[in-house]
Amino acid sequence: MNQRLNTLKNYSKRLSNRPGVYCMMNTKEVVIYVGKAKNLKKRVSSYFTSNNSKEKQEAILKDTNSISVTVTRTEREALILENTLIKKHSPKFNVLLKDGKSYPYIEVNTKHQFPRFSFHRGKKNIKESEYFGPYPNVNAVRNTLSQLQKIFLLRNCEDSFYRNRSRPCLQFQIKRCSAPCVDMVSEEEYRFNVDQALDYLKGNDQSIIDKFIAKMDHASSQQDYEKAAFFRDQISSLKVVQSHQFVDGSNRINVDAIALCESSGMFCISVLFIRKGQILGNRSFYPKRTRMTDHDEILESFLMQYYSEHQPPEEILINFNLDNIKILREAITDESGVKVKIKHRVKSYRRKWVEIATSNAVESLKSKLASKASIEAQLFDCLKS
């Protein structure tokens, strides 16, 4: 073992002083750890110094038979390459994010004479439709679509069903659709409702209310009290929805608020989705292979892996600072093509969003640990009996 370590140590001394990525491999040439470095020679050599007592580094060295390196031009390139290799090899000592699901969106087929608002997941048809999201889960999309139907009376049926109607369906009877399929509403009036629904999804709630008030006043002046009552009910429904949303009315920004928490050796990362200043919901993750890993590495690995799979918003808020936050921001921007800001010290609404994300992380982790303890207790009882 000493001979093997001496060989690796001598190899590390001959490495370049430039940025890059190193891969630790076992006797079967399987990659067991991928790391990045601002200075390859300094970083890899640090594994062999006498004052190195980190448990994780000692465990990695114990299984390492060879090391390969790739020199990059910048530390930012090293970070991107590290993420690519982690996804490719799934090394046993790297933090891994298990998230193969694509996120759902709301799709609006704007080219249709009477557009449909519907659930969508997968490849987008940008030429034919507009998309709103991402939403954290299916329920968040369903709830939003239900609100849209109730307030704006929009159709949600498939085109094949829409084309073959001879009389209104149940959705019209329960006042959740205006039945454009059988000409119960004019194209102009339906388009008005579509435009208001699009404004709603873009966060322009007050603009919608102002237009509905104008419509209500006009209908009242024409003594069309039934129509005036309809717009009054729409305004009331919108205000109810607003009261249940935590909204930054002055700044319609897209943000992910991300919080990491730890308990009993398990980690949870909660992502709170804010789009156009509105909270759409949250989603919790439990990174794998976090033993002997510090908070910085876990959060940094999560951000790189997560945003290489999902489009980032303009702002990412985190609940504690990272040393490599500038390099991380540049790497995510390069990978996604979206210029992002990563912030730690925030105020006002942003601070409250981070607090909500942190609370979600804590509660989700408590639930996960309780479930795990319950399963272990049941298993113990079975073995005992």
N, C-alpha and C positions, 0 to 999 in steps of 0.2 A: 504493500500500500504506500509506504514511504517513497519507493522508487517512482510509482505512478504520480504521486503528488509533486515530487521534484521535477518530473518531466513536464507536468502542466505548469508548474511555477516558472521554469526556464522559458517555456513557450510564451507565457504572459509577458515576460520581460522584453520579448522581441516584437511585441505588438506596436502598432502605430499610436501616436498621441492624438489622432483625429477622432471625431465622433463616429459612432457605429453601433452595431448590434452583435451580441455574442450568443451562441447556442451551446449549452452544456449537453453532452450526449453520454449515454451509458455504453456498456460493452456491446450491446446489440445495435448501436448507432441510432437509437431512439432518442429524440430530443426530450430532455426532462426539464429544461428551464431555458427561457429566452429572456435576455435582459438588454437594456439600452445603455449607452454611455456617452458622456460628453467627451471623455478621454478614455479610449479603449484600454490602453496600457495601464493607466492608473486604476481604472475600475476593476479589471480582471485580476490585476496583481493584488488588489485589496483582499481577495479571497484567501490569499496565502500568507498574510502577515501574522505574526505571532500574537498580536493583540486582538485578532479577529475572534470574537466569542459569540457571534450571533448564531442562534440555534438553526435558523433556516439555512444560512450559508454553509454551516457544518454539515447539515443533512444533504444539501445539494452536492457538496464536494465528495461525500461518502459514496454517492452513486455515479459520479462523473468519471468517464474514462477518456474523453477527448473534448476539445473545444474548437468550434469554428467561428470565425468572425466575418462580418461584412462591414466595410468602411463606407460611411456616407458623407455627404458634403456638409450637412448641418445636423444639429441635435434634433431639429424638427423632423427631418427625414428619417432619423433613427427611430423616433417615436412611432411614426407611421409604419415603418418596416417591422418594428417589434410587434405591433398590433396584428399585422398581416401574418406573421409567423406563428403567433399565439393561436390565431384562428385556424391556421393550417395544421399545426401539430398537436394542439391541446396538451401542452406539457404538464406533467404531474405536479410541478412546484409553482406554476403560474396561476393567478386568479382567473377564473373562467366565468363568463356570463352565459347562462343558458336561457336564450330567448329567441326561439325560432319563429315566433308568431309575427305576422304583419299586423299593423294597426288598422282599425276600421275608420272609414270616412263617410261623410254624407256626399252623395253624388247628385248633381242637378243637371239634367240633360237640356241645356239651354237652347239647343237648336230645334227642339220640338215646339209645335204650335202651343201646346199646353204642357209645360215642363213638369216632370215628375221629380219629387225629392225622395231619394231612396238610400238604403244601406249599401256600402261598397267596401270590398276588401280585395287587394291584389293590384294588378296592372291598371293604370289610369289611361283614359282616352281624352287627353287634354283638348283635342280639336273639337270634340262634341259636347264636353261637359265641364262644369266647375266642381271643385272638390273642397270640402271644408273638414278640418281636423288637423292632426289625428286625434281620435278619441281613445281613452285608455282601455275601453272594453265595449262589448256589444251593447250592454245595458245603457251606457251613456249615449250611444247613437240612437237607440230605440226611444229613450226618454225625450231626446231633442226632437226626433221626428214626430213623436206624439204631440209635443207642444206646438210644432209647426202646423200640424193638421188641425188642431183645436182652434188655434188663433187665426190661421190664414186659409183654412178650408182647401188644402192642396191635395191633389190625388197622389196615391202611393202605389197604384196598381201597375202591373206589367203592361207593356204596350199591346201585347196580344189580347189581354183581357179588356183593355180600354177600347180597342177597335171593334169589339164584338158585342158591345152593350146596346140593348134596345130600351132599357129603362134603368133608373138610378139603382145603385146597390145599397147595401146596409150602411155604408159609410156616409152616404148622403142623408139617410134617415136619422142617424144619430148626430148629425151636424158636425161631421169631421171631413167633409168633402163637398165642393160646390157642384159636382157632377158635370164637368165639361164634356164628358163622353156622350151625353144626350142633350147638349146645348142648353143646360139649365143656367149657364153663366156665359156672358159674352167674352170674347177673346180679350178685349180691352180691360174688362174688370178682373179677369183671371190674371192677366199680365201685371196689373197693379198689385195684386196679392203676392205674386211671385217676386216682384221687385222689393216689396216690404219684407218678405221672408229672407231674401238675400241680404238685405240691410241688417236684419236681425242676426244672421249668421256672421256678419262682419262686425257686429257689436254696435251698430248705430240705433240703439233702442229709442233714444229720445226723438230722433228724426221720425221714426215710425209713429210714435205716439202723437207728435205734432200733426202729422198727415191724417191720422185717424180722427183727431179732434176737429180738423178742418172739414173732413168728410161728414162727421156727425153733425156739426153746426149747419152745414149746407143741407143735409137731409132734413134736419129739424125745421129750417126756414122754408123748405118746400112742403112741410107738413107730412113728410114721409117718416112717421114716427117709428115704424117697424125697422126701417133701415138705420135710423139714428140709434135705436136700441141695440142693433147688431154691432155698430161701431163702438158704442159704449161698453158692450161686453168684451170686445176685443181689447180695448184700452185697459179694462179691469184685469183681464187675463195676463196681459203683458206686464202690468205692474206687480202682479202676484209672482210671476217668474223672476222679475228683477229683484224682488225682496228676498228671494231664496238664493240669489247669486252674489258671490263676493266679487264686486266689479270695481276696477279702477276706471272711473268714468272719464277722467281727463287724459288718459294715455292708453290707447287701444293697442297694446303691445303683445307680442307672442313670447312667452317665457316658459321654460321648464325650471321648476324649483326642485332641487335634488337634496335629499338629506340621508346621511349615513348614521346608523346607530349600531351598537354592539351590546350583547348580553350573553353570558354563559358560553362564550366562545363562538357564538353565531352572529352573523352580520345581516342587516337588512338595509336595503337602499330603496327609498320611496321617491317616485317621480310624480310631481304635481303638474298637470297640464293646464297652462293658462293661454288661451288664444283670444286675441282681440280684447284683452283685459278681463275675460270671463274664465272662471274655473270650469274645466270640462270634466275633471275627476282625477284620480291618482292610480298608480300601479306600483306594486311592491316587488322587489327582486331579492333573491338570496344567493349571492355569489358563491361559487364552489371553490374548494381548495384554498381556503383563507387561513388555514392553520400556520402559525409562525409568520404571518404577514401583518404589516402595520396598516393603519387607517389610510395613510397617503397612497400607498400602492394599490389598495383595494379601490378607492374612489377614482384614482387616475386610470386604472385598468378598466373600470366600469365605463367611464366617460368615453374612452377611446373605442372600446368594443361596441358600446351602445350606439354611438353616433356614426360608426362606420356602417351600421345597418339601418339607421333611421335618420330622416332629415332633421337637423337641429333647428330650433327657433333662433331668433336674433339674439336672445339673452338666455344664459344658463346661470342660475343662482345656486350656490352650494352652501352648506351649513358650517364648513370650516375651511380655512385657507390651505392652499397647496403651494409647495415650493416652486413647482414647474408650471405654474398657472399660465404664464405667457407662452411658453413653448406648446403647452397643451392647447391653448386657444388657437394658435397658428396652425397646429397639426389638424385640428378638427375643421378649421376653415379650408385648408388645402384638400382634405379628404371629401368634404361635402359640397364645396363650392359656395357655401353660405358664410358670409362674414359674421362671426359670432363674438359675443362678449361673455366672459365668465367672471362673475362677481361674487365676492364673499361678504364684504361690509356693505350692507344695504339699509335703506330706511323706508318708512311709510308702508305702502302696499307691498313692496317687494319683501320687506322684513316680515310682514304678516304671512305672506305666501311661504317663506322659508319655515316659519314657525308651524304652519299647517302641515307642510311636508314632513317636518321633524316629528310632530305628533302622530302622523300616519305611520311613519317608520317604527316608532316606539310601540304603538298599538299592534301593528302587524307582526312585529317580532314577538311580542308577548303571546299573541294568538298562536304563532308557529311553534314556540317553545312549549306552550301548554298542550298543543296537539301532539307534539313529539313525545312529551312526558306521558301522555295518556296511552299512546301506542306502545311505548316501552313497558308501561305498567301492565297492559293487557297481555303482552308477550311474556312477561315475567310470570303472570298468573297462569298462563297456559302451560309454561314449562314446569311450573311448580305442581300443577295438578297432574 
